Amino acid sequence: MVKRPVAFLVSALMFSTALVVVPPGAHAAEALPAGFVGQLAAAGNRLAGISLLDELGGTIPGFGTTPAMLFGLHEPLQTLATNVAAATDTDQLEAAILASDIGGYDFANAHAAVNGSVTTLTFDLAANRTATAPLAISTDDVGIAGADFDVAVTMPPTTFTIEFDTSVGPRRTPSRSRACRP
C-alpha cells in the first residue's frame, strides 16, 4: 500500500520539476534600472528631430518636399519613444520596440540586457516605404504644380546600440561662483 502513494509522490515531483526547467537559450526578464526608460524615450524624441537638420531641409529640385519629409524618420522614432514608456523589464522593452513598426519601417533584432550597473539595448531599424511627393517647379517668372509622384525610400537595417550606466552620475551644468559674476 505504501508503494502507490510513494510512486504517485515521486511522479508528481518529477512532473513539477519538469515544469520549471528553462529551455536552453531562454532567459528571465531583468528589471530595468530607474531612469533608463525615461532616457530612452527622451533619446527617441530627440532623434525624431533629425528632420530639422539643415542637410535634410532643402527642397528637392522639381518636388515640393524635402529629404526629411520623404525619409519620415521622425514617425518611427516618435512611435518608439511612446511604446517604450511603460516597459519595466527587458522582455517588455524588447516587445515594445518590435511593436513600433509603422509605415514601412521595421524594427527587428531587439535585445536588452542588464549587467551590473550597465543596461545595453540594441535593435535594427530598416525602411522600405513609398512616400508621396508633389511635382513643384518654380522660377522667378513661372510656377508649375502638378501631380504627385510615388518615391521609393529605402534604408538597409541599421543597428542602434544604447548603453545606460547607473554608476555615472547625472550631467550637471557648471554654476558660476559669486567671485566670477560681473
C-alpha positions in Angstrom: 0.0 0.0 0.0 2.9 2.4 0.7 4.3 1.9 -2.8 1.4 3.5 -4.7 1.4 6.8 -2.7 5.2 7.0 -2.9 5.2 6.3 -6.7 2.5 9.0 -7.1 4.5 11.4 -5.0 7.7 10.7 -7.0 5.8 11.1 -10.3 4.3 14.4 -9.1 7.7 15.7 -8.0 9.2 14.8 -11.4 6.4 16.4 -13.3 6.6 19.6 -11.3 10.3 19.7 -11.7 9.9 19.4 -15.4 7.6 22.4 -15.4 10.3 24.7 -14.1 13.1 23.6 -16.4 14.1 26.6 -18.5 14.8 25.7 -22.2 18.3 26.4 -23.5 18.8 30.0 -24.7 15.8 31.3 -22.7 16.4 33.9 -20.1 14.4 35.6 -17.4 13.3 39.2 -17.8 15.5 41.6 -15.9 14.2 44.7 -14.2 15.2 47.9 -15.9 17.1 50.5 -13.8 15.3 53.6 -12.7 15.6 56.3 -15.3 16.5 54.1 -18.2 13.1 54.1 -19.9 12.8 57.9 -19.5 16.2 58.4 -21.0 15.4 56.1 -23.9 12.1 57.9 -24.6 13.9 61.2 -24.5 16.5 60.0 -26.9 13.8 58.7 -29.3 12.1 62.2 -29.2 15.5 63.9 -29.8 16.3 61.6 -32.7 12.9 62.3 -34.1 14.1 65.9 -34.6 16.5 64.6 -37.2 14.2 66.1 -39.8 15.3 69.6 -38.6 18.9 69.0 -39.8 19.9 71.6 -42.4 21.2 68.9 -44.7 17.7 67.4 -44.9 15.8 70.6 -45.0 16.4 71.9 -48.5 13.7 71.4 -51.1 14.4 68.8 -53.7 14.5 70.4 -57.2 11.3 69.6 -59.0 9.4 68.3 -56.0 7.6 70.3 -53.4 9.2 68.4 -50.5 12.4 67.9 -48.5 14.5 64.8 -48.0 13.4 64.8 -44.3 9.8 64.6 -45.2 10.4 61.9 -47.8 12.5 59.9 -45.3 10.0 60.4 -42.5 12.3 59.0 -39.8 10.5 61.1 -37.2 7.5 58.8 -37.4 9.0 55.5 -36.2 11.2 57.2 -33.7 8.3 59.0 -32.1 6.4 55.7 -32.0 9.3 54.0 -30.4 9.5 56.8 -27.7 5.8 56.3 -26.9 5.9 52.5 -26.9 8.9 52.0 -24.6 7.5 54.4 -21.9 5.7 51.7 -19.9 8.4 49.0 -20.1 9.6 47.8 -16.7 11.8 44.8 -17.7 13.9 43.7 -20.6 11.2 41.5 -22.1 8.7 44.3 -22.1 11.3 46.7 -23.6 12.1 44.3 -26.4 8.4 43.7 -27.2 7.7 47.4 -27.2 10.5 48.0 -29.7 9.3 45.2 -32.0 5.8 46.6 -31.8 7.0 50.0 -33.1 6.8 49.1 -36.8 5.0 51.9 -38.7 4.5 53.0 -42.3 7.2 50.9 -44.0 9.7 51.0 -41.1 10.7 47.7 -39.5 12.2 47.3 -36.0 14.0 43.9 -35.6 16.6 42.1 -33.5 15.8 43.9 -30.3 18.0 42.7 -27.3 18.1 44.3 -23.9 20.3 43.2 -21.0 21.2 44.4 -17.6 24.8 43.6 -16.5 25.5 45.2 -13.1 25.2 49.0 -13.5 25.2 48.9 -17.3 22.0 48.3 -19.3 22.5 47.7 -23.0 19.9 47.8 -25.7 20.4 47.1 -29.4 17.9 47.0 -32.2 17.8 47.3 -36.0 15.7 49.7 -37.9 15.1 49.4 -41.7 12.9 51.3 -44.1 11.1 50.1 -47.3 8.4 52.6 -47.9 6.7 54.7 -50.6 6.4 58.4 -50.0 4.3 60.8 -52.0 6.0 64.0 -53.4 4.2 66.7 -55.4 5.6 68.0 -58.6 6.6 71.6 -58.0 8.8 73.6 -60.3 9.1 77.3 -59.9 11.3 80.1 -61.2 11.0 83.8 -60.8 8.6 84.0 -63.7 6.8 80.7 -63.8 5.5 78.2 -61.3 4.3 74.7 -62.2 2.5 72.4 -59.8 1.5 69.0 -60.9 0.5 65.5 -59.9 2.0 63.6 -57.0 4.8 61.1 -57.6 5.5 58.0 -55.6 9.1 57.9 -54.4 10.6 54.7 -53.1 12.5 55.3 -49.8 14.8 52.5 -48.5 17.3 52.2 -45.7 19.1 48.9 -45.0 18.9 47.5 -41.5 20.8 50.0 -39.3 21.8 48.9 -35.8 21.3 51.2 -32.9 23.1 50.5 -29.6 22.3 52.3 -26.4 24.1 51.9 -23.1 22.9 53.3 -19.8 25.3 53.2 -16.8 23.8 53.9 -13.4 27.2 54.3 -11.9 27.7 57.5 -13.8 26.1 60.5 -12.1 23.8 62.9 -13.8 25.3 65.5 -16.0 25.5 68.8 -14.2 25.8 72.3 -15.7 28.5 74.3 -14.0 27.3 77.1 -11.9 29.0 80.4 -11.7 30.5 81.2 -8.4 30.0 84.6 -6.8 33.6 85.5 -7.5 33.1 85.0 -11.2 30.0 87.1 -11.5 30.4 90.5 -13.0 
